[in-house]
Amino acid sequence: MSTCKALIIPADTSQPARVDSITADLETLQHLVRGNIEAVSGDNWHFYLNEEGKILGLEPNTRAGAMVLQLTGDLQDVYCGDVVFLGETPDGDEADVPAKLWGLLALMEGSQPPAH
């Protein structure tokens, strides 16, 4: 099991985003998103969310959507529920979230990067 620094962004905007060290295994990821996971991938990053978030009526995660739009220039979906951003190695293994992601979130929110 790998331990990674993850950027965790709650859907509830009154809760702060944070960078936490997590064990990047299925059980931990399912616990953080409160259900089965679905992955959304970028260049050297990806995030996990609850695969049934829309069906369950979870709150849209506007911060995650705004980050995907900033990072890719394209937004194909509405992401619902809490999300867990991680980085990835060239081999596709889990890695620490790239600093540019939590820096981007801080910039978008006009605040300091989340505590880690």
C-alpha positions as CSV (number, residue, x, y, z in Angstrom):
1,M,0.0,0.0,0.0
2,S,1.3,3.4,-0.8
3,T,0.9,6.5,1.4
4,C,0.3,9.6,-0.6
5,K,-0.6,13.3,0.0
6,A,-4.1,13.7,-1.3
7,L,-6.1,16.9,-1.9
8,I,-9.5,16.3,-0.4
9,I,-12.2,18.7,-1.6
10,P,-15.6,18.5,0.2
11,A,-18.7,19.3,-1.9
12,D,-19.9,21.4,1.0
13,T,-18.1,24.7,0.3
14,S,-18.3,25.7,4.0
15,Q,-15.8,22.9,4.7
16,P,-12.2,23.7,3.8
17,A,-10.2,21.7,1.2
18,R,-7.3,20.0,2.8
19,V,-4.1,18.0,2.0
20,D,-3.9,14.8,4.0
21,S,-1.6,11.8,3.9
22,I,-3.7,8.8,3.1
23,T,-3.2,5.1,2.3
24,A,-4.3,5.1,-1.3
25,D,-6.2,1.8,-1.1
26,L,-9.7,1.0,-2.2
27,E,-11.1,0.9,1.3
28,T,-9.7,4.3,2.2
29,L,-10.9,5.9,-1.0
30,Q,-14.4,4.5,-0.6
31,H,-14.5,5.8,2.9
32,L,-13.5,9.3,1.8
33,V,-16.1,9.5,-1.0
34,R,-18.7,7.6,1.0
35,G,-19.3,4.8,-1.5
36,N,-18.0,3.0,-4.6
37,I,-15.4,5.0,-6.5
38,E,-15.2,6.4,-10.0
39,A,-12.0,7.9,-11.4
40,V,-11.6,11.0,-13.5
41,S,-8.1,11.4,-15.1
42,G,-5.9,14.3,-16.2
43,D,-2.3,14.5,-17.4
44,N,-0.4,13.6,-14.2
45,W,-3.3,13.6,-11.8
46,H,-6.7,12.0,-11.2
47,F,-9.5,12.2,-8.7
48,Y,-11.9,9.8,-7.2
49,L,-15.6,10.5,-6.4
50,N,-18.7,8.5,-5.5
51,E,-19.8,6.8,-8.7
52,E,-23.4,7.1,-7.7
53,G,-23.2,10.7,-6.5
54,K,-25.8,12.0,-8.9
55,I,-28.2,9.1,-8.3
56,L,-27.9,9.6,-4.5
57,G,-28.5,13.3,-4.8
58,L,-25.1,14.3,-3.4
59,E,-24.2,18.0,-3.6
60,P,-22.4,19.1,-6.7
61,N,-18.7,19.7,-6.1
62,T,-18.3,23.1,-7.7
63,R,-14.7,23.5,-6.6
64,A,-13.7,20.2,-8.2
65,G,-15.5,21.2,-11.4
66,A,-13.8,24.6,-11.5
67,M,-10.4,22.9,-11.1
68,V,-11.0,20.5,-13.9
69,L,-12.1,23.3,-16.1
70,Q,-9.0,25.3,-15.3
71,L,-6.7,22.3,-15.7
72,T,-8.2,21.0,-19.0
73,G,-10.1,23.8,-20.5
74,D,-13.1,21.4,-20.8
75,L,-15.8,20.4,-18.4
76,Q,-17.7,17.2,-19.5
77,D,-19.7,16.5,-16.3
78,V,-21.1,17.7,-13.0
79,Y,-19.1,16.0,-10.2
80,C,-21.2,15.3,-7.0
81,G,-19.9,14.6,-3.5
82,D,-16.5,14.8,-2.0
83,V,-13.5,14.3,-4.2
84,V,-9.9,13.0,-3.6
85,F,-7.2,14.3,-6.0
86,L,-4.0,12.3,-6.3
87,G,-1.0,12.4,-8.6
88,E,0.3,9.5,-10.6
89,T,3.6,8.0,-11.5
90,P,4.6,7.4,-15.1
91,D,3.6,3.7,-14.5
92,G,0.1,4.8,-13.4
93,D,0.6,4.1,-9.7
94,E,-0.8,6.5,-7.0
95,A,1.4,9.4,-6.0
96,D,1.3,12.7,-4.1
97,V,-1.1,15.2,-5.5
98,P,0.9,17.7,-7.7
99,A,1.5,20.9,-5.7
100,K,0.2,22.9,-8.7
101,L,-3.3,21.4,-8.0
102,W,-3.6,22.6,-4.4
103,G,-1.9,25.9,-5.4
104,L,-4.5,26.3,-8.2
105,L,-7.3,25.7,-5.7
106,A,-5.9,28.3,-3.3
107,L,-5.6,30.8,-6.2
108,M,-9.2,30.2,-7.3
109,E,-10.4,30.7,-3.7
110,G,-8.2,33.7,-3.0
111,S,-6.6,32.0,0.0
112,Q,-3.5,30.2,1.1
113,P,-2.9,26.6,-0.1
114,P,-4.7,24.1,2.1
115,A,-2.8,23.0,5.1
116,H,-0.8,19.8,4.7
